Amino acid sequence: DSNGRPILLYRSALHTPGRVDPVLFCRYITQQTEKAILQYKLGTEVESCVLVDRIGSGLKNQDPALLRELVPIILNHYPYQVGKVYIAPISPTFNVIWGILKLLLDESAKKRFVLCDG
């Protein structure tokens, strides 16, 4: 991005809950994050920028089991690797999920999220 951060694009419409075991998915994310820490110096010299593309995403793509596994890993082990998270477009369904998710975040983490309409 314009701040020199590596960008991770996540297209939530392509996610099918149950297709991949949440524990295995979290292991993959952990492996990729550790690789990026070495390659890009994430968390020490630079933070990443995450773009969550929700176009076409709906209830069928929501995966609470995955979130229960993934959120604690990110919060406890990688809190400084992500500089900004842009999520678009948001919807009433997403607002419900966000209302629950933000309860798990401290103020510093909440400030990293940018919710975009349309």
ChimeraX attribute file (.defattr): number of C-alpha atoms within 10 A of each C-alpha:
attribute: neighborCount
match mode: 1-to-1
recipient: residues
	/A:1	8
	/A:2	5
	/A:3	9
	/A:4	10
	/A:5	18
	/A:6	16
	/A:7	15
	/A:8	13
	/A:9	12
	/A:10	14
	/A:11	14
	/A:12	16
	/A:13	17
	/A:14	13
	/A:15	15
	/A:16	12
	/A:17	15
	/A:18	11
	/A:19	8
	/A:20	12
	/A:21	12
	/A:22	19
	/A:23	13
	/A:24	11
	/A:25	15
	/A:26	19
	/A:27	14
	/A:28	12
	/A:29	15
	/A:30	17
	/A:31	12
	/A:32	11
	/A:33	16
	/A:34	15
	/A:35	13
	/A:36	16
	/A:37	19
	/A:38	11
	/A:39	9
	/A:40	16
	/A:41	15
	/A:42	22
	/A:43	17
	/A:44	11
	/A:45	10
	/A:46	18
	/A:47	21
	/A:48	24
	/A:49	21
	/A:50	19
	/A:51	17
	/A:52	18
	/A:53	18
	/A:54	20
	/A:55	14
	/A:56	11
	/A:57	19
	/A:58	13
	/A:59	9
	/A:60	10
	/A:61	16
	/A:62	18
	/A:63	14
	/A:64	12
	/A:65	13
	/A:66	18
	/A:67	14
	/A:68	12
	/A:69	14
	/A:70	18
	/A:71	15
	/A:72	14
	/A:73	16
	/A:74	17
	/A:75	14
	/A:76	8
	/A:77	11
	/A:78	16
	/A:79	14
	/A:80	15
	/A:81	20
	/A:82	22
	/A:83	18
	/A:84	19
	/A:85	21
	/A:86	16
	/A:87	18
	/A:88	17
	/A:89	16
	/A:90	17
	/A:91	16
	/A:92	8
	/A:93	12
	/A:94	19
	/A:95	12
	/A:96	10
	/A:97	13
	/A:98	13
	/A:99	10
	/A:100	11
	/A:101	14
	/A:102	13
	/A:103	10
	/A:104	13
	/A:105	14
	/A:106	10
	/A:107	10
	/A:108	9
	/A:109	17
	/A:110	15
	/A:111	12
	/A:112	14
	/A:113	16
	/A:114	13
	/A:115	17
	/A:116	11
	/A:117	9
	/A:118	9
